[in-house]
Amino acid sequence: MVLQLSSQASHGFRNASSYDTHRPSYPLEVVDDMLAHLQVKDVPNARIVDLGAGTGKFTELLAARGEKYHVVAVEPHEEMRKALSAKGLSTVDVLDGYANNNAPESWEPTTKWEATMKEIMWSYHDQRPRFRHDLWRNVFDKQVSSTPFTIQAADPLFSLPLGEDSTKFIDWLHPDAIWGRFRSLSQISILEGDELAVGLGLDSAEQFID
């Protein structure tokens, strides 16, 4: 099966430098905990595959660690790969590659600000599966529901038991950077002019900031 990047993703993430500038990085304690769960923390020269590496927000954190990991970063978007390669991470190999059926509606905002953010992000829906739709959980649920008699037929991808964890963190932004953050979302970045204003229910970025 030949996989192809959707036109929405290809167009929506074309400004990779803007994405890399405005998207947040990951808290170091989260990276540390995840690597510990994967049993590669403090393992020198471990080989790690970073699927859907994008511009390398996570990849560069792996490359900076003292374990000196050898990271294979796989990313299907050409501009994203170029932005990652331009970082010159010596222990990272950047490769072209695809994944299929990767699409948190379950996220419950705890402040008025978060509620406003969620409302705007969901105000434009282009009927495309995205991470926030939680469809990626189907891969895990299918395997967890398997029995010892059906596990091989389920074509298991992950070792058991499966686990999940979460960490809340705050990423402070200057008001001028808020619009840049929203424009880094692919479903918003493809909108222009009147379509952008109608899609978000806004007259301008200043209306949202106020």
Phi, psi and chi 1 to 4 in degrees:
 res  aa     phi    psi   chi1   chi2   chi3   chi4
   1 MET       -  125.4  178.1 -179.5 -179.8      -
   2 VAL   -92.4  117.3  178.0      -      -      -
   3 LEU   -91.6  147.5  -59.9  180.0      -      -
   4 GLN  -137.7  137.2 -172.4  173.8   18.3      -
   5 LEU   -65.9  132.8 -165.5   65.1      -      -
   6 SER   -65.0  153.0   71.8      -      -      -
   7 SER   -63.1  -33.7   58.9      -      -      -
   8 GLN   -63.7  -43.7  -73.2   78.7   10.5      -
   9 ALA   -69.7  -41.8      -      -      -      -
  10 SER   -60.7  -43.9  179.1      -      -      -
  11 HIS   -78.9  -40.0 -175.7   59.6      -      -
  12 GLY   -67.4  -28.3      -      -      -      -
  13 PHE  -108.7   20.7  -68.0  125.2      -      -
  14 ARG   -66.7  -29.7   68.6 -166.7 -175.9  -76.9
  15 ASN   -90.8   74.0 -167.4  -17.5      -      -
  16 ALA   -65.3  -34.6      -      -      -      -
  17 SER   -65.3  -37.5   62.0      -      -      -
  18 SER   -67.4  -41.2  176.8      -      -      -
  19 TYR   -59.0  -47.2  177.1   95.3      -      -
  20 ASP   -65.3  -32.5 -166.4   60.5      -      -
  21 THR   -73.1  -41.0  -62.2      -      -      -
  22 HIS   -99.9  -18.5  -65.1  -68.7      -      -
  23 ARG   -79.8  145.1  -63.2  -57.1  -66.8  170.0
  24 PRO   -75.4  158.8   29.2  -35.7      -      -
  25 SER   -90.3 -169.2 -173.1      -      -      -
  26 TYR  -110.2  139.3  -59.3   88.8      -      -
  27 PRO   -58.8  137.3  -21.8   32.9      -      -
  28 LEU   -61.4  -32.9  -63.6 -178.9      -      -
  29 GLU   -67.5  -29.4   61.2  -91.2   26.1      -
  30 VAL   -68.9  -45.2  172.0      -      -      -
  31 VAL   -60.1  -43.6  178.1      -      -      -
  32 ASP   -61.1  -46.5 -149.9   49.2      -      -
  33 ASP   -64.6  -41.8  -72.1  -14.4      -      -
  34 MET   -64.3  -43.3 -172.6 -176.1   72.5      -
  35 LEU   -65.2  -33.0  -64.9  174.3      -      -
  36 ALA   -66.4  -43.2      -      -      -      -
  37 HIS   -62.4  -34.5  -75.1  -54.3      -      -
  38 LEU   -83.0   -2.5  -65.2  173.2      -      -
  39 GLN    62.4   34.5  -60.1 -179.4   15.6      -
  40 VAL  -120.2    0.0  -69.0      -      -      -
  41 LYS   -66.6  133.7  179.4 -176.2  176.0 -177.7
  42 ASP    65.8   20.5  -61.3  -33.5      -      -
  43 VAL  -103.4  105.2  177.8      -      -      -
  44 PRO   -62.1  139.0  -20.1   32.6      -      -
  45 ASN    61.7   23.0  -55.6  -49.4      -      -
  46 ALA   -63.0  148.2      -      -      -      -
  47 ARG   -98.9  123.2 -173.0  175.4  178.5   88.3
  48 ILE  -124.7  135.4  -63.5  177.9      -      -
  49 VAL  -103.5  121.8  178.3      -      -      -
  50 ASP  -103.7  101.3 -176.7    5.8      -      -
  51 LEU   -84.9  135.1  -62.9  174.8      -      -
  52 GLY    65.1   50.2      -      -      -      -
  53 ALA   -69.6  -18.6      -      -      -      -
  54 GLY    60.1 -133.2      -      -      -      -
  55 THR   -89.1    4.5   59.7      -      -      -
  56 GLY    92.8   26.5      -      -      -      -
  57 LYS   -58.7  -40.0  -54.3  -66.8  -73.1 -170.8
  58 PHE   -87.6  -37.0 -177.7   64.4      -      -
  59 THR   -57.4  -43.7  -44.9      -      -      -
  60 GLU   -68.4  -26.2   56.7 -168.4  -16.0      -
  61 LEU   -70.3  -38.2  -62.7 -179.5      -      -
  62 LEU   -65.8  -42.8  -66.5  175.4      -      -
  63 ALA   -67.1  -24.2      -      -      -      -
  64 ALA   -86.5   -5.8      -      -      -      -
  65 ARG   -76.6  157.1  -69.8 -177.5   62.5   91.5
  66 GLY   -70.9  -16.2      -      -      -      -
  67 GLU   -69.3  -14.2  -67.9   93.4  -19.8      -
  68 LYS    55.5   54.6  -59.9 -173.7 -177.4  -57.8
  69 TYR   -61.9  148.9  -65.7  131.8      -      -
  70 HIS   -98.7  112.3  177.2 -160.5      -      -
  71 VAL  -107.0  131.1 -177.6      -      -      -
  72 VAL  -104.2  109.2  177.8      -      -      -
  73 ALA   -97.8  116.9      -      -      -      -
  74 VAL  -107.0  123.9 -177.4      -      -      -
  75 GLU  -147.3  127.0  169.6   55.5   44.7      -
  76 PRO   -81.3  -18.7   29.1  -35.1      -      -
  77 HIS   -87.6  122.4 -163.9  -70.8      -      -
  78 GLU   -60.6  -44.8 -177.7  178.1    3.4      -
  79 GLU   -67.4  -35.3  -63.9  -55.7  -44.1      -
  80 MET   -64.0  -44.5  -69.1  -81.5 -163.1      -
  81 ARG   -61.2  -40.9  -73.6 -162.2  -49.7  -83.9
  82 LYS   -62.0  -42.6  -73.0 -179.5  179.1  178.7
  83 ALA   -64.0  -38.8      -      -      -      -
  84 LEU   -69.4  -45.9  173.2   50.6      -      -
  85 SER   -61.0  -34.5  -64.1      -      -      -
  86 ALA   -66.3  -15.8      -      -      -      -
  87 LYS   -75.5  -14.6  -65.7 -179.4  177.1 -178.4
  88 GLY    62.0   42.9      -      -      -      -
  89 LEU   -78.4  111.2  -56.1  174.9      -      -
  90 SER   -67.0  -24.6   61.2      -      -      -
  91 THR  -100.9   17.3   59.1      -      -      -
  92 VAL  -120.7  128.9  175.6      -      -      -
  93 ASP  -101.4  123.7  -67.0  -32.7      -      -
  94 VAL  -100.3  121.1 -177.7      -      -      -
  95 LEU  -124.4  151.5  -56.8  179.1      -      -
  96 ASP   -79.6  138.2 -177.0   10.6      -      -
  97 GLY  -176.4  162.2      -      -      -      -
  98 TYR  -126.3  158.0  -66.2   82.1      -      -
  99 ALA  -133.5  155.8      -      -      -      -
 100 ASN  -119.7  154.1 -156.0   13.7      -      -
 101 ASN    59.3   35.8  -64.9  -31.7      -      -
 102 ASN   -97.9  100.4  179.6   16.9      -      -
 103 ALA  -123.7      -      -      -      -      -
 104 PRO       -   95.4   -6.1   24.2      -      -
 105 GLU   -54.0  -26.1 -174.5  174.0    9.4      -
 106 SER   -75.6   -7.9   57.4      -      -      -
 107 TRP   -64.6  121.4  164.8   40.4      -      -
 108 GLU  -102.6  114.8  -67.0  -62.6  -27.4      -
 109 PRO   -65.1  146.0   23.3  -32.9      -      -
 110 THR  -113.2   -6.3   57.8      -      -      -
 111 THR  -134.2  163.2   66.7      -      -      -
 112 LYS   -60.7  -36.8 -177.0  177.8  179.1 -179.7
 113 TRP   -62.3  -47.4  165.3 -112.1      -      -
 114 GLU   -62.6  -39.6  -69.7  179.6   -4.5      -
 115 ALA   -62.3  -39.3      -      -      -      -
 116 THR   -66.0  -42.6  -58.0      -      -      -
 117 MET   -59.2  -46.8  -75.3 -174.7   62.9      -
 118 LYS   -63.4  -41.5 -176.3  174.3 -177.5 -179.8
 119 GLU   -61.0  -42.1 -179.9 -179.1   -6.8      -
 120 ILE   -69.0  -43.1  -69.6  179.1      -      -
 121 MET   -62.4  -33.0  -74.8 -172.2  -66.4      -
 122 TRP   -92.7   -5.0  -80.5   87.9      -      -
 123 SER   -71.2  -22.0   62.8      -      -      -
 124 TYR  -118.3  114.4 -179.0   75.5      -      -
 125 HIS  -122.7  118.8 -176.8   41.7      -      -
 126 ASP  -100.4   18.7   57.2    4.6      -      -
 127 GLN    63.9   24.8  -52.8  -57.5  -43.4      -
 128 ARG  -110.2  138.2  -63.1  -75.1  176.9  173.9
 129 PRO   -67.4  131.0   25.1  -33.8      -      -
 130 ARG  -132.6  167.8  -59.2 -176.6 -177.0  -80.3
 131 PHE   -53.2  -40.6  176.7   81.6      -      -
 132 ARG   -67.5  -13.4   64.5  177.6 -175.1  -88.1
 133 HIS   -79.3   -8.4  -62.7  133.9      -      -
 134 ASP    66.9   16.4  -80.2  -13.5      -      -
 135 LEU   -66.5  -23.8  -62.5 -177.3      -      -
 136 TRP   -63.6  -21.7   51.0  -90.1      -      -
 137 ARG   -66.4  -22.1  -67.1 -177.4  179.3  -85.3
 138 ASN   -58.8  -33.5  -65.0  -19.2      -      -
 139 VAL   -62.2  -43.4  177.8      -      -      -
 140 PHE   -72.8  -43.5  -62.2   96.0      -      -
 141 ASP   -61.2  -37.0  -67.3  -19.3      -      -
 142 LYS   -63.2  -40.8  178.8 -179.7  177.8 -178.4
 143 GLN   -73.4  -40.9 -179.1  166.2  -31.3      -
 144 VAL   -62.7  -34.3  169.3      -      -      -
 145 SER   -77.4   -6.6   64.2      -      -      -
 146 SER   -72.9  154.1  -57.2      -      -      -
 147 THR  -107.5  167.9   69.7      -      -      -
 148 PRO   -55.9  -22.5  -27.5   36.6      -      -
 149 PHE   -88.2  -19.8  -58.8  102.3      -      -
 150 THR  -115.1   -1.8   63.5      -      -      -
 151 ILE   -61.8  -37.5 -173.4   66.8      -      -
 152 GLN   -68.2  -38.6  -67.5  -55.4  -41.3      -
 153 ALA   -66.3  -26.8      -      -      -      -
 154 ALA   -76.3   -5.5      -      -      -      -
 155 ASP    54.5   65.4 -169.4   19.3      -      -
 156 PRO   -60.2  137.1   24.3  -34.9      -      -
 157 LEU  -107.6  -17.7  -60.3  174.2      -      -
 158 PHE  -131.3  147.6  -51.2   97.6      -      -
 159 SER   -77.7  151.2   59.1      -      -      -
 160 LEU  -102.0  154.9  -63.1  175.1      -      -
 161 PRO   -81.1  151.4   31.4  -36.7      -      -
 162 LEU   -81.9  147.8  -60.8  175.5      -      -
 163 GLY  -134.9  163.3      -      -      -      -
 164 GLU  -145.7  141.8 -178.0  174.3  -11.4      -
 165 ASP  -146.2  162.0 -161.7   -0.4      -      -
 166 SER  -146.9  150.5   63.7      -      -      -
 167 THR  -137.8  126.2  -60.5      -      -      -
 168 LYS   -87.7  137.5  -61.6 -166.9   69.5  172.5
 169 PHE  -145.9  160.2   67.5   97.2      -      -
 170 ILE  -113.5  132.3  -63.4  175.6      -      -
 171 ASP  -116.9  102.0 -175.1   30.1      -      -
 172 TRP   -75.0  134.7  -65.0  101.7      -      -
 173 LEU  -125.8  143.1  -66.1  175.2      -      -
 174 HIS   -69.8  144.7 -172.5  -82.2      -      -
 175 PRO   -50.5  -34.6  -29.6   36.3      -      -
 176 ASP   -67.8  -20.6  -66.0  -20.4      -      -
 177 ALA   -92.2  -10.3      -      -      -      -
 178 ILE   -63.7  -44.5  -65.1  174.3      -      -
 179 TRP   -66.0  -36.1 -167.7 -122.2      -      -
 180 GLY   -61.5  -37.7      -      -      -      -
 181 ARG   -62.3  -46.4  172.2   68.3   60.1   83.6
 182 PHE   -65.5  -36.7  -85.3  106.6      -      -
 183 ARG   -71.6   -9.1  -69.1  -71.1  -78.9  174.5
 184 SER   -83.1   -9.0   70.3      -      -      -
 185 LEU   -78.8  128.6  -61.0  171.2      -      -
 186 SER   -60.3  -38.3   62.8      -      -      -
 187 GLN   -70.6  -17.4   73.6  -87.6   25.1      -
 188 ILE   -97.2  -35.8  -64.6  177.1      -      -
 189 SER   -66.3  -21.7   67.3      -      -      -
 190 ILE   -81.9  -10.6   61.9  175.3      -      -
 191 LEU   -86.7  145.3  -56.9  177.5      -      -
 192 GLU  -138.8  154.0  -61.1  -68.8  -14.4      -
 193 GLY    54.7 -131.4      -      -      -      -
 194 ASP   -62.5  -35.2  -67.9  -19.7      -      -
 195 GLU   -62.6  -38.5 -174.0 -178.8   21.4      -
 196 LEU   -64.9  -46.0  174.9   61.6      -      -
 197 ALA   -64.2  -43.3      -      -      -      -
 198 VAL   -68.0  -42.3  171.5      -      -      -
 199 GLY   -61.4  -36.3      -      -      -      -
 200 LEU   -96.8   -7.4  -63.5 -179.7      -      -
 201 GLY    69.1   27.5      -      -      -      -
 202 LEU  -121.9  152.7  -57.9  172.9      -      -
 203 ASP   -89.3  -28.8  -66.4  -32.9      -      -
 204 SER  -165.6  168.3   66.6      -      -      -
 205 ALA   -63.4  -33.4      -      -      -      -
 206 GLU   -62.3  -33.2  -73.8   75.2   15.8      -
 207 GLN   -61.9  -41.5  178.0 -174.8  -11.8      -
 208 PHE   -68.2  -44.3  169.3   69.1      -      -
 209 ILE   -61.3  -38.3  -66.0  174.0      -      -
 210 ASP   -64.9      -  -67.1  -21.8      -      -
